[in-house]
Amino acid sequence: MDKSKSFQLFILSFIIIGLTFLIATFWDMLELGANKIPLAISMTITFGISIAGVILGITELKKAKEKKKWIGVIGNMLVLLLFIFMIIFSLKK
């Protein structure tokens, strides 16, 4: 069975986002201080993975249209929309 790279990248970005939110929740309890650069770096990496997932997914869809490839492309696009909404929300505050 051929594994869809876009679906794998979607799952990877979803895991990184989940771990980032988990660490951010307990950031003060872990006494990691005011330096939140690691959280920003992990979200930036996830943003790059999502862009790569969309690009790979589009090229995979041109070859063969399978359900997993559509899920990967749509999932990565939803992650990108999440980032856009987060940026808009942070700029309004």
Phi and psi restraints in degrees (range 20) as a CNS / XPLOR table:
assign (resid 1 and name C) (resid 2 and name N)
       (resid 2 and name CA) (resid 2 and name C) 1.0 -79.9 20.0 2
assign (resid 2 and name N) (resid 2 and name CA)
       (resid 2 and name C) (resid 3 and name N) 1.0 124.4 20.0 2
assign (resid 2 and name C) (resid 3 and name N)
       (resid 3 and name CA) (resid 3 and name C) 1.0 -84.9 20.0 2
assign (resid 3 and name N) (resid 3 and name CA)
       (resid 3 and name C) (resid 4 and name N) 1.0 135.9 20.0 2
assign (resid 3 and name C) (resid 4 and name N)
       (resid 4 and name CA) (resid 4 and name C) 1.0 -82.0 20.0 2
assign (resid 4 and name N) (resid 4 and name CA)
       (resid 4 and name C) (resid 5 and name N) 1.0 120.1 20.0 2
assign (resid 4 and name C) (resid 5 and name N)
       (resid 5 and name CA) (resid 5 and name C) 1.0 -65.8 20.0 2
assign (resid 5 and name N) (resid 5 and name CA)
       (resid 5 and name C) (resid 6 and name N) 1.0 -37.2 20.0 2
assign (resid 5 and name C) (resid 6 and name N)
       (resid 6 and name CA) (resid 6 and name C) 1.0 -65.2 20.0 2
assign (resid 6 and name N) (resid 6 and name CA)
       (resid 6 and name C) (resid 7 and name N) 1.0 -37.7 20.0 2
assign (resid 6 and name C) (resid 7 and name N)
       (resid 7 and name CA) (resid 7 and name C) 1.0 -66.9 20.0 2
assign (resid 7 and name N) (resid 7 and name CA)
       (resid 7 and name C) (resid 8 and name N) 1.0 -41.1 20.0 2
assign (resid 7 and name C) (resid 8 and name N)
       (resid 8 and name CA) (resid 8 and name C) 1.0 -63.9 20.0 2
assign (resid 8 and name N) (resid 8 and name CA)
       (resid 8 and name C) (resid 9 and name N) 1.0 -40.2 20.0 2
assign (resid 8 and name C) (resid 9 and name N)
       (resid 9 and name CA) (resid 9 and name C) 1.0 -68.0 20.0 2
assign (resid 9 and name N) (resid 9 and name CA)
       (resid 9 and name C) (resid 10 and name N) 1.0 -34.5 20.0 2
assign (resid 9 and name C) (resid 10 and name N)
       (resid 10 and name CA) (resid 10 and name C) 1.0 -63.6 20.0 2
assign (resid 10 and name N) (resid 10 and name CA)
       (resid 10 and name C) (resid 11 and name N) 1.0 -45.8 20.0 2
assign (resid 10 and name C) (resid 11 and name N)
       (resid 11 and name CA) (resid 11 and name C) 1.0 -62.7 20.0 2
assign (resid 11 and name N) (resid 11 and name CA)
       (resid 11 and name C) (resid 12 and name N) 1.0 -42.1 20.0 2
assign (resid 11 and name C) (resid 12 and name N)
       (resid 12 and name CA) (resid 12 and name C) 1.0 -62.3 20.0 2
assign (resid 12 and name N) (resid 12 and name CA)
       (resid 12 and name C) (resid 13 and name N) 1.0 -45.1 20.0 2
assign (resid 12 and name C) (resid 13 and name N)
       (resid 13 and name CA) (resid 13 and name C) 1.0 -66.7 20.0 2
assign (resid 13 and name N) (resid 13 and name CA)
       (resid 13 and name C) (resid 14 and name N) 1.0 -36.3 20.0 2
assign (resid 13 and name C) (resid 14 and name N)
       (resid 14 and name CA) (resid 14 and name C) 1.0 -64.0 20.0 2
assign (resid 14 and name N) (resid 14 and name CA)
       (resid 14 and name C) (resid 15 and name N) 1.0 -40.7 20.0 2
assign (resid 14 and name C) (resid 15 and name N)
       (resid 15 and name CA) (resid 15 and name C) 1.0 -65.9 20.0 2
assign (resid 15 and name N) (resid 15 and name CA)
       (resid 15 and name C) (resid 16 and name N) 1.0 -43.6 20.0 2
assign (resid 15 and name C) (resid 16 and name N)
       (resid 16 and name CA) (resid 16 and name C) 1.0 -63.8 20.0 2
assign (resid 16 and name N) (resid 16 and name CA)
       (resid 16 and name C) (resid 17 and name N) 1.0 -41.9 20.0 2
assign (resid 16 and name C) (resid 17 and name N)
       (resid 17 and name CA) (resid 17 and name C) 1.0 -62.8 20.0 2
assign (resid 17 and name N) (resid 17 and name CA)
       (resid 17 and name C) (resid 18 and name N) 1.0 -43.5 20.0 2
assign (resid 17 and name C) (resid 18 and name N)
       (resid 18 and name CA) (resid 18 and name C) 1.0 -61.8 20.0 2
assign (resid 18 and name N) (resid 18 and name CA)
       (resid 18 and name C) (resid 19 and name N) 1.0 -44.9 20.0 2
assign (resid 18 and name C) (resid 19 and name N)
       (resid 19 and name CA) (resid 19 and name C) 1.0 -65.9 20.0 2
assign (resid 19 and name N) (resid 19 and name CA)
       (resid 19 and name C) (resid 20 and name N) 1.0 -37.1 20.0 2
assign (resid 19 and name C) (resid 20 and name N)
       (resid 20 and name CA) (resid 20 and name C) 1.0 -64.5 20.0 2
assign (resid 20 and name N) (resid 20 and name CA)
       (resid 20 and name C) (resid 21 and name N) 1.0 -44.2 20.0 2
assign (resid 20 and name C) (resid 21 and name N)
       (resid 21 and name CA) (resid 21 and name C) 1.0 -65.9 20.0 2
assign (resid 21 and name N) (resid 21 and name CA)
       (resid 21 and name C) (resid 22 and name N) 1.0 -35.4 20.0 2
assign (resid 21 and name C) (resid 22 and name N)
       (resid 22 and name CA) (resid 22 and name C) 1.0 -65.4 20.0 2
assign (resid 22 and name N) (resid 22 and name CA)
       (resid 22 and name C) (resid 23 and name N) 1.0 -45.8 20.0 2
assign (resid 22 and name C) (resid 23 and name N)
       (resid 23 and name CA) (resid 23 and name C) 1.0 -66.7 20.0 2
assign (resid 23 and name N) (resid 23 and name CA)
       (resid 23 and name C) (resid 24 and name N) 1.0 -39.1 20.0 2
assign (resid 23 and name C) (resid 24 and name N)
       (resid 24 and name CA) (resid 24 and name C) 1.0 -64.3 20.0 2
assign (resid 24 and name N) (resid 24 and name CA)
       (resid 24 and name C) (resid 25 and name N) 1.0 -32.9 20.0 2
assign (resid 24 and name C) (resid 25 and name N)
       (resid 25 and name CA) (resid 25 and name C) 1.0 -64.9 20.0 2
assign (resid 25 and name N) (resid 25 and name CA)
       (resid 25 and name C) (resid 26 and name N) 1.0 -39.7 20.0 2
assign (resid 25 and name C) (resid 26 and name N)
       (resid 26 and name CA) (resid 26 and name C) 1.0 -103.4 20.0 2
assign (resid 26 and name N) (resid 26 and name CA)
       (resid 26 and name C) (resid 27 and name N) 1.0 18.9 20.0 2
assign (resid 26 and name C) (resid 27 and name N)
       (resid 27 and name CA) (resid 27 and name C) 1.0 -59.7 20.0 2
assign (resid 27 and name N) (resid 27 and name CA)
       (resid 27 and name C) (resid 28 and name N) 1.0 -48.5 20.0 2
assign (resid 27 and name C) (resid 28 and name N)
       (resid 28 and name CA) (resid 28 and name C) 1.0 -71.8 20.0 2
assign (resid 28 and name N) (resid 28 and name CA)
       (resid 28 and name C) (resid 29 and name N) 1.0 -35.3 20.0 2
assign (resid 28 and name C) (resid 29 and name N)
       (resid 29 and name CA) (resid 29 and name C) 1.0 -66.6 20.0 2
assign (resid 29 and name N) (resid 29 and name CA)
       (resid 29 and name C) (resid 30 and name N) 1.0 -32.5 20.0 2
assign (resid 29 and name C) (resid 30 and name N)
       (resid 30 and name CA) (resid 30 and name C) 1.0 -80.3 20.0 2
assign (resid 30 and name N) (resid 30 and name CA)
       (resid 30 and name C) (resid 31 and name N) 1.0 -2.8 20.0 2
assign (resid 30 and name C) (resid 31 and name N)
       (resid 31 and name CA) (resid 31 and name C) 1.0 55.9 20.0 2
assign (resid 31 and name N) (resid 31 and name CA)
       (resid 31 and name C) (resid 32 and name N) 1.0 49.8 20.0 2
assign (resid 31 and name C) (resid 32 and name N)
       (resid 32 and name CA) (resid 32 and name C) 1.0 -91.3 20.0 2
assign (resid 32 and name N) (resid 32 and name CA)
       (resid 32 and name C) (resid 33 and name N) 1.0 -1.4 20.0 2
assign (resid 32 and name C) (resid 33 and name N)
       (resid 33 and name CA) (resid 33 and name C) 1.0 84.9 20.0 2
assign (resid 33 and name N) (resid 33 and name CA)
       (resid 33 and name C) (resid 34 and name N) 1.0 -169.0 20.0 2
assign (resid 33 and name C) (resid 34 and name N)
       (resid 34 and name CA) (resid 34 and name C) 1.0 -85.1 20.0 2
assign (resid 34 and name N) (resid 34 and name CA)
       (resid 34 and name C) (resid 35 and name N) 1.0 -8.1 20.0 2
assign (resid 34 and name C) (resid 35 and name N)
       (resid 35 and name CA) (resid 35 and name C) 1.0 -77.0 20.0 2
assign (resid 35 and name N) (resid 35 and name CA)
       (resid 35 and name C) (resid 36 and name N) 1.0 104.6 20.0 2
assign (resid 35 and name C) (resid 36 and name N)
       (resid 36 and name CA) (resid 36 and name C) 1.0 -108.0 20.0 2
assign (resid 36 and name N) (resid 36 and name CA)
       (resid 36 and name C) (resid 37 and name N) 1.0 21.9 20.0 2
assign (resid 36 and name C) (resid 37 and name N)
       (resid 37 and name CA) (resid 37 and name C) 1.0 -62.6 20.0 2
assign (resid 37 and name N) (resid 37 and name CA)
       (resid 37 and name C) (resid 38 and name N) 1.0 -39.7 20.0 2
assign (resid 37 and name C) (resid 38 and name N)
       (resid 38 and name CA) (resid 38 and name C) 1.0 -58.2 20.0 2
assign (resid 38 and name N) (resid 38 and name CA)
       (resid 38 and name C) (resid 39 and name N) 1.0 -34.7 20.0 2
assign (resid 38 and name C) (resid 39 and name N)
       (resid 39 and name CA) (resid 39 and name C) 1.0 -67.2 20.0 2
assign (resid 39 and name N) (resid 39 and name CA)
       (resid 39 and name C) (resid 40 and name N) 1.0 -41.2 20.0 2
assign (resid 39 and name C) (resid 40 and name N)
       (resid 40 and name CA) (resid 40 and name C) 1.0 -66.0 20.0 2
assign (resid 40 and name N) (resid 40 and name CA)
       (resid 40 and name C) (resid 41 and name N) 1.0 -38.1 20.0 2
assign (resid 40 and name C) (resid 41 and name N)
       (resid 41 and name CA) (resid 41 and name C) 1.0 -65.8 20.0 2
assign (resid 41 and name N) (resid 41 and name CA)
       (resid 41 and name C) (resid 42 and name N) 1.0 -42.0 20.0 2
assign (resid 41 and name C) (resid 42 and name N)
       (resid 42 and name CA) (resid 42 and name C) 1.0 -65.7 20.0 2
assign (resid 42 and name N) (resid 42 and name CA)
       (resid 42 and name C) (resid 43 and name N) 1.0 -36.8 20.0 2
assign (resid 42 and name C) (resid 43 and name N)
       (resid 43 and name CA) (resid 43 and name C) 1.0 -70.0 20.0 2
assign (resid 43 and name N) (resid 43 and name CA)
       (resid 43 and name C) (resid 44 and name N) 1.0 -34.7 20.0 2
assign (resid 43 and name C) (resid 44 and name N)
       (resid 44 and name CA) (resid 44 and name C) 1.0 -66.1 20.0 2
assign (resid 44 and name N) (resid 44 and name CA)
       (resid 44 and name C) (resid 45 and name N) 1.0 -40.2 20.0 2
assign (resid 44 and name C) (resid 45 and name N)
       (resid 45 and name CA) (resid 45 and name C) 1.0 -63.1 20.0 2
assign (resid 45 and name N) (resid 45 and name CA)
       (resid 45 and name C) (resid 46 and name N) 1.0 -42.5 20.0 2
assign (resid 45 and name C) (resid 46 and name N)
       (resid 46 and name CA) (resid 46 and name C) 1.0 -63.0 20.0 2
assign (resid 46 and name N) (resid 46 and name CA)
       (resid 46 and name C) (resid 47 and name N) 1.0 -38.8 20.0 2
assign (resid 46 and name C) (resid 47 and name N)
       (resid 47 and name CA) (resid 47 and name C) 1.0 -61.0 20.0 2
assign (resid 47 and name N) (resid 47 and name CA)
       (resid 47 and name C) (resid 48 and name N) 1.0 -44.5 20.0 2
assign (resid 47 and name C) (resid 48 and name N)
       (resid 48 and name CA) (resid 48 and name C) 1.0 -64.8 20.0 2
assign (resid 48 and name N) (resid 48 and name CA)
       (resid 48 and name C) (resid 49 and name N) 1.0 -39.5 20.0 2
assign (resid 48 and name C) (resid 49 and name N)
       (resid 49 and name CA) (resid 49 and name C) 1.0 -64.0 20.0 2
assign (resid 49 and name N) (resid 49 and name CA)
       (resid 49 and name C) (resid 50 and name N) 1.0 -38.8 20.0 2
assign (resid 49 and name C) (resid 50 and name N)
       (resid 50 and name CA) (resid 50 and name C) 1.0 -67.1 20.0 2
assign (resid 50 and name N) (resid 50 and name CA)
       (resid 50 and name C) (resid 51 and name N) 1.0 -40.3 20.0 2
assign (resid 50 and name C) (resid 51 and name N)
       (resid 51 and name CA) (resid 51 and name C) 1.0 -62.9 20.0 2
assign (resid 51 and name N) (resid 51 and name CA)
       (resid 51 and name C) (resid 52 and name N) 1.0 -43.5 20.0 2
assign (resid 51 and name C) (resid 52 and name N)
       (resid 52 and name CA) (resid 52 and name C) 1.0 -63.0 20.0 2
assign (resid 52 and name N) (resid 52 and name CA)
       (resid 52 and name C) (resid 53 and name N) 1.0 -37.7 20.0 2
assign (resid 52 and name C) (resid 53 and name N)
       (resid 53 and name CA) (resid 53 and name C) 1.0 -64.2 20.0 2
assign (resid 53 and name N) (resid 53 and name CA)
       (resid 53 and name C) (resid 54 and name N) 1.0 -39.3 20.0 2
assign (resid 53 and name C) (resid 54 and name N)
       (resid 54 and name CA) (resid 54 and name C) 1.0 -66.4 20.0 2
assign (resid 54 and name N) (resid 54 and name CA)
       (resid 54 and name C) (resid 55 and name N) 1.0 -45.4 20.0 2
assign (resid 54 and name C) (resid 55 and name N)
       (resid 55 and name CA) (resid 55 and name C) 1.0 -64.2 20.0 2
assign (resid 55 and name N) (resid 55 and name CA)
       (resid 55 and name C) (resid 56 and name N) 1.0 -46.6 20.0 2
assign (resid 55 and name C) (resid 56 and name N)
       (resid 56 and name CA) (resid 56 and name C) 1.0 -64.2 20.0 2
assign (resid 56 and name N) (resid 56 and name CA)
       (resid 56 and name C) (resid 57 and name N) 1.0 -38.1 20.0 2
assign (resid 56 and name C) (resid 57 and name N)
       (resid 57 and name CA) (resid 57 and name C) 1.0 -64.1 20.0 2
assign (resid 57 and name N) (resid 57 and name CA)
       (resid 57 and name C) (resid 58 and name N) 1.0 -39.9 20.0 2
assign (resid 57 and name C) (resid 58 and name N)
       (resid 58 and name CA) (resid 58 and name C) 1.0 -65.4 20.0 2
assign (resid 58 and name N) (resid 58 and name CA)
       (resid 58 and name C) (resid 59 and name N) 1.0 -40.8 20.0 2
assign (resid 58 and name C) (resid 59 and name N)
       (resid 59 and name CA) (resid 59 and name C) 1.0 -68.3 20.0 2
assign (resid 59 and name N) (resid 59 and name CA)
       (resid 59 and name C) (resid 60 and name N) 1.0 -34.4 20.0 2
assign (resid 59 and name C) (resid 60 and name N)
       (resid 60 and name CA) (resid 60 and name C) 1.0 -68.2 20.0 2
assign (resid 60 and name N) (resid 60 and name CA)
       (resid 60 and name C) (resid 61 and name N) 1.0 -36.9 20.0 2
assign (resid 60 and name C) (resid 61 and name N)
       (resid 61 and name CA) (resid 61 and name C) 1.0 -66.2 20.0 2
assign (resid 61 and name N) (resid 61 and name CA)
       (resid 61 and name C) (resid 62 and name N) 1.0 -30.2 20.0 2
assign (resid 61 and name C) (resid 62 and name N)
       (resid 62 and name CA) (resid 62 and name C) 1.0 -67.1 20.0 2
assign (resid 62 and name N) (resid 62 and name CA)
       (resid 62 and name C) (resid 63 and name N) 1.0 -31.1 20.0 2
assign (resid 62 and name C) (resid 63 and name N)
       (resid 63 and name CA) (resid 63 and name C) 1.0 -79.3 20.0 2
assign (resid 63 and name N) (resid 63 and name CA)
       (resid 63 and name C) (resid 64 and name N) 1.0 -51.2 20.0 2
assign (resid 63 and name C) (resid 64 and name N)
       (resid 64 and name CA) (resid 64 and name C) 1.0 -153.0 20.0 2
assign (resid 64 and name N) (resid 64 and name CA)
       (resid 64 and name C) (resid 65 and name N) 1.0 136.8 20.0 2
assign (resid 64 and name C) (resid 65 and name N)
       (resid 65 and name CA) (resid 65 and name C) 1.0 -96.6 20.0 2
assign (resid 65 and name N) (resid 65 and name CA)
       (resid 65 and name C) (resid 66 and name N) 1.0 101.8 20.0 2
assign (resid 65 and name C) (resid 66 and name N)
       (resid 66 and name CA) (resid 66 and name C) 1.0 -118.8 20.0 2
assign (resid 66 and name N) (resid 66 and name CA)
       (resid 66 and name C) (resid 67 and name N) 1.0 159.1 20.0 2
assign (resid 66 and name C) (resid 67 and name N)
       (resid 67 and name CA) (resid 67 and name C) 1.0 -63.4 20.0 2
assign (resid 67 and name N) (resid 67 and name CA)
       (resid 67 and name C) (resid 68 and name N) 1.0 -41.2 20.0 2
assign (resid 67 and name C) (resid 68 and name N)
       (resid 68 and name CA) (resid 68 and name C) 1.0 -64.6 20.0 2
assign (resid 68 and name N) (resid 68 and name CA)
       (resid 68 and name C) (resid 69 and name N) 1.0 -33.7 20.0 2
assign (resid 68 and name C) (resid 69 and name N)
       (resid 69 and name CA) (resid 69 and name C) 1.0 -69.8 20.0 2
assign (resid 69 and name N) (resid 69 and name CA)
       (resid 69 and name C) (resid 70 and name N) 1.0 -37.8 20.0 2
assign (resid 69 and name C) (resid 70 and name N)
       (resid 70 and name CA) (resid 70 and name C) 1.0 -65.8 20.0 2
assign (resid 70 and name N) (resid 70 and name CA)
       (resid 70 and name C) (resid 71 and name N) 1.0 -41.2 20.0 2
assign (resid 70 and name C) (resid 71 and name N)
       (resid 71 and name CA) (resid 71 and name C) 1.0 -62.3 20.0 2
assign (resid 71 and name N) (resid 71 and name CA)
       (resid 71 and name C) (resid 72 and name N) 1.0 -40.8 20.0 2
assign (resid 71 and name C) (resid 72 and name N)
       (resid 72 and name CA) (resid 72 and name C) 1.0 -63.3 20.0 2
assign (resid 72 and name N) (resid 72 and name CA)
       (resid 72 and name C) (resid 73 and name N) 1.0 -45.0 20.0 2
assign (resid 72 and name C) (resid 73 and name N)
       (resid 73 and name CA) (resid 73 and name C) 1.0 -66.8 20.0 2
assign (resid 73 and name N) (resid 73 and name CA)
       (resid 73 and name C) (resid 74 and name N) 1.0 -47.3 20.0 2
assign (resid 73 and name C) (resid 74 and name N)
       (resid 74 and name CA) (resid 74 and name C) 1.0 -65.5 20.0 2
assign (resid 74 and name N) (resid 74 and name CA)
       (resid 74 and name C) (resid 75 and name N) 1.0 -40.3 20.0 2
assign (resid 74 and name C) (resid 75 and name N)
       (resid 75 and name CA) (resid 75 and name C) 1.0 -62.9 20.0 2
assign (resid 75 and name N) (resid 75 and name CA)
       (resid 75 and name C) (resid 76 and name N) 1.0 -44.1 20.0 2
assign (resid 75 and name C) (resid 76 and name N)
       (resid 76 and name CA) (resid 76 and name C) 1.0 -66.3 20.0 2
assign (resid 76 and name N) (resid 76 and name CA)
       (resid 76 and name C) (resid 77 and name N) 1.0 -35.2 20.0 2
assign (resid 76 and name C) (resid 77 and name N)
       (resid 77 and name CA) (resid 77 and name C) 1.0 -66.6 20.0 2
assign (resid 77 and name N) (resid 77 and name CA)
       (resid 77 and name C) (resid 78 and name N) 1.0 -36.9 20.0 2
assign (resid 77 and name C) (resid 78 and name N)
       (resid 78 and name CA) (resid 78 and name C) 1.0 -65.8 20.0 2
assign (resid 78 and name N) (resid 78 and name CA)
       (resid 78 and name C) (resid 79 and name N) 1.0 -38.0 20.0 2
assign (resid 78 and name C) (resid 79 and name N)
       (resid 79 and name CA) (resid 79 and name C) 1.0 -64.1 20.0 2
assign (resid 79 and name N) (resid 79 and name CA)
       (resid 79 and name C) (resid 80 and name N) 1.0 -40.8 20.0 2
assign (resid 79 and name C) (resid 80 and name N)
       (resid 80 and name CA) (resid 80 and name C) 1.0 -64.2 20.0 2
assign (resid 80 and name N) (resid 80 and name CA)
       (resid 80 and name C) (resid 81 and name N) 1.0 -39.6 20.0 2
assign (resid 80 and name C) (resid 81 and name N)
       (resid 81 and name CA) (resid 81 and name C) 1.0 -63.7 20.0 2
assign (resid 81 and name N) (resid 81 and name CA)
       (resid 81 and name C) (resid 82 and name N) 1.0 -37.2 20.0 2
assign (resid 81 and name C) (resid 82 and name N)
       (resid 82 and name CA) (resid 82 and name C) 1.0 -59.6 20.0 2
assign (resid 82 and name N) (resid 82 and name CA)
       (resid 82 and name C) (resid 83 and name N) 1.0 -43.9 20.0 2
assign (resid 82 and name C) (resid 83 and name N)
       (resid 83 and name CA) (resid 83 and name C) 1.0 -64.5 20.0 2
assign (resid 83 and name N) (resid 83 and name CA)
       (resid 83 and name C) (resid 84 and name N) 1.0 -40.2 20.0 2
assign (resid 83 and name C) (resid 84 and name N)
       (resid 84 and name CA) (resid 84 and name C) 1.0 -63.6 20.0 2
assign (resid 84 and name N) (resid 84 and name CA)
       (resid 84 and name C) (resid 85 and name N) 1.0 -43.6 20.0 2
assign (resid 84 and name C) (resid 85 and name N)
       (resid 85 and name CA) (resid 85 and name C) 1.0 -64.7 20.0 2
assign (resid 85 and name N) (resid 85 and name CA)
       (resid 85 and name C) (resid 86 and name N) 1.0 -37.2 20.0 2
assign (resid 85 and name C) (resid 86 and name N)
       (resid 86 and name CA) (resid 86 and name C) 1.0 -65.0 20.0 2
assign (resid 86 and name N) (resid 86 and name CA)
       (resid 86 and name C) (resid 87 and name N) 1.0 -39.5 20.0 2
assign (resid 86 and name C) (resid 87 and name N)
       (resid 87 and name CA) (resid 87 and name C) 1.0 -66.2 20.0 2
assign (resid 87 and name N) (resid 87 and name CA)
       (resid 87 and name C) (resid 88 and name N) 1.0 -45.3 20.0 2
assign (resid 87 and name C) (resid 88 and name N)
       (resid 88 and name CA) (resid 88 and name C) 1.0 -62.2 20.0 2
assign (resid 88 and name N) (resid 88 and name CA)
       (resid 88 and name C) (resid 89 and name N) 1.0 -43.1 20.0 2
assign (resid 88 and name C) (resid 89 and name N)
       (resid 89 and name CA) (resid 89 and name C) 1.0 -64.0 20.0 2
assign (resid 89 and name N) (resid 89 and name CA)
       (resid 89 and name C) (resid 90 and name N) 1.0 -41.1 20.0 2
assign (resid 89 and name C) (resid 90 and name N)
       (resid 90 and name CA) (resid 90 and name C) 1.0 -71.4 20.0 2
assign (resid 90 and name N) (resid 90 and name CA)
       (resid 90 and name C) (resid 91 and name N) 1.0 -29.2 20.0 2
assign (resid 90 and name C) (resid 91 and name N)
       (resid 91 and name CA) (resid 91 and name C) 1.0 -74.5 20.0 2
assign (resid 91 and name N) (resid 91 and name CA)
       (resid 91 and name C) (resid 92 and name N) 1.0 -26.9 20.0 2
assign (resid 91 and name C) (resid 92 and name N)
       (resid 92 and name CA) (resid 92 and name C) 1.0 -77.4 20.0 2
assign (resid 92 and name N) (resid 92 and name CA)
       (resid 92 and name C) (resid 93 and name N) 1.0 -22.8 20.0 2
